[in-house]
Amino acid sequence: MKQKVFNFLLLFALISCDTRLTTSEIEEDLGSSLIESISEYYDVSYSDFDLLSFDLVHDEGNKYSGILETQFDEMTQTFSIELLYDGETYLYEWELIDEK
């Protein structure tokens, strides 16, 4: 009985220590930062961009990739996103791949 209680407490401790965000939570958390980075690069106002969609896929380990779609100046932009996430810090690169 003591072993079962110990195993349960150990499992609970391990689960509660995992602070990594889910892919959906990363999308929510990171979307505005990406828009800010893009707007600074193009030297335009952050508020002029509309985030249309942001979809990430967990590739493996701490690597993610995805597509970000924005609207600016009545045009739709599609960006390729490469992301590393260690549970605390984001490191990302974006590249404009299409504009219509």
MOLIN-V711798 format. One record per residue. N is the residue number from 1. RES is the residue in three letters. OMEGA is omega in whole degrees, 0 to 359 (999 if undefined). D_LAST is the distance of its C-alpha to the last C-alpha in Angstrom with 2 decimals. Layout:
# MOLIN-V711798
n=N res=RES omega=OMEGA d_last=D_LAST
n=N res=RES omega=OMEGA d_last=D_LAST
This chain:
# MOLIN-V711798
n=1 res=MET omega=179 d_last=64.90
n=2 res=LYS omega=180 d_last=64.37
n=3 res=GLN omega=179 d_last=62.13
n=4 res=LYS omega=178 d_last=59.90
n=5 res=VAL omega=179 d_last=59.62
n=6 res=PHE omega=180 d_last=58.87
n=7 res=ASN omega=178 d_last=56.17
n=8 res=PHE omega=180 d_last=54.59
n=9 res=LEU omega=178 d_last=54.62
n=10 res=LEU omega=178 d_last=53.20
n=11 res=LEU omega=179 d_last=50.34
n=12 res=PHE omega=180 d_last=49.66
n=13 res=ALA omega=180 d_last=49.68
n=14 res=LEU omega=180 d_last=47.26
n=15 res=ILE omega=183 d_last=44.79
n=16 res=SER omega=179 d_last=45.03
n=17 res=CYS omega=181 d_last=44.41
n=18 res=ASP omega=183 d_last=41.04
n=19 res=THR omega=180 d_last=38.58
n=20 res=ARG omega=177 d_last=35.46
n=21 res=LEU omega=173 d_last=32.56
n=22 res=THR omega=179 d_last=31.02
n=23 res=THR omega=178 d_last=27.47
n=24 res=SER omega=179 d_last=26.53
n=25 res=GLU omega=177 d_last=28.40
n=26 res=ILE omega=179 d_last=26.67
n=27 res=GLU omega=180 d_last=23.24
n=28 res=GLU omega=184 d_last=24.63
n=29 res=ASP omega=190 d_last=26.39
n=30 res=LEU omega=185 d_last=23.80
n=31 res=GLY omega=182 d_last=20.53
n=32 res=SER omega=178 d_last=21.46
n=33 res=SER omega=177 d_last=22.74
n=34 res=LEU omega=178 d_last=19.53
n=35 res=ILE omega=178 d_last=17.68
n=36 res=GLU omega=179 d_last=20.64
n=37 res=SER omega=180 d_last=20.50
n=38 res=ILE omega=181 d_last=16.84
n=39 res=SER omega=177 d_last=17.54
n=40 res=GLU omega=180 d_last=20.75
n=41 res=TYR omega=181 d_last=19.25
n=42 res=TYR omega=178 d_last=16.86
n=43 res=ASP omega=175 d_last=19.78
n=44 res=VAL omega=182 d_last=18.24
n=45 res=SER omega=176 d_last=19.79
n=46 res=TYR omega=184 d_last=19.53
n=47 res=SER omega=178 d_last=19.68
n=48 res=ASP omega=179 d_last=16.48
n=49 res=PHE omega=171 d_last=14.51
n=50 res=ASP omega=176 d_last=14.51
n=51 res=LEU omega=180 d_last=15.02
n=52 res=LEU omega=178 d_last=13.57
n=53 res=SER omega=177 d_last=15.21
n=54 res=PHE omega=183 d_last=17.17
n=55 res=ASP omega=178 d_last=19.01
n=56 res=LEU omega=174 d_last=21.63
n=57 res=VAL omega=176 d_last=24.05
n=58 res=HIS omega=183 d_last=27.47
n=59 res=ASP omega=177 d_last=27.95
n=60 res=GLU omega=179 d_last=31.55
n=61 res=GLY omega=180 d_last=33.84
n=62 res=ASN omega=182 d_last=31.92
n=63 res=LYS omega=178 d_last=28.62
n=64 res=TYR omega=173 d_last=25.46
n=65 res=SER omega=181 d_last=21.92
n=66 res=GLY omega=181 d_last=18.82
n=67 res=ILE omega=177 d_last=15.17
n=68 res=LEU omega=177 d_last=13.96
n=69 res=GLU omega=180 d_last=10.96
n=70 res=THR omega=173 d_last=10.69
n=71 res=GLN omega=179 d_last=9.52
n=72 res=PHE omega=176 d_last=10.31
n=73 res=ASP omega=179 d_last=10.68
n=74 res=GLU omega=177 d_last=8.94
n=75 res=MET omega=176 d_last=5.50
n=76 res=THR omega=180 d_last=5.26
n=77 res=GLN omega=176 d_last=6.60
n=78 res=THR omega=181 d_last=8.74
n=79 res=PHE omega=171 d_last=12.11
n=80 res=SER omega=182 d_last=15.11
n=81 res=ILE omega=171 d_last=18.30
n=82 res=GLU omega=188 d_last=21.84
n=83 res=LEU omega=168 d_last=24.64
n=84 res=LEU omega=181 d_last=28.41
n=85 res=TYR omega=183 d_last=30.38
n=86 res=ASP omega=182 d_last=34.18
n=87 res=GLY omega=179 d_last=34.97
n=88 res=GLU omega=189 d_last=34.93
n=89 res=THR omega=175 d_last=32.42
n=90 res=TYR omega=169 d_last=28.75
n=91 res=LEU omega=186 d_last=27.63
n=92 res=TYR omega=172 d_last=23.93
n=93 res=GLU omega=176 d_last=21.41
n=94 res=TRP omega=179 d_last=17.64
n=95 res=GLU omega=176 d_last=15.18
n=96 res=LEU omega=182 d_last=11.48
n=97 res=ILE omega=179 d_last=10.51
n=98 res=ASP omega=175 d_last=6.75
n=99 res=GLU omega=181 d_last=3.79
n=100 res=LYS omega=999 d_last=0.00
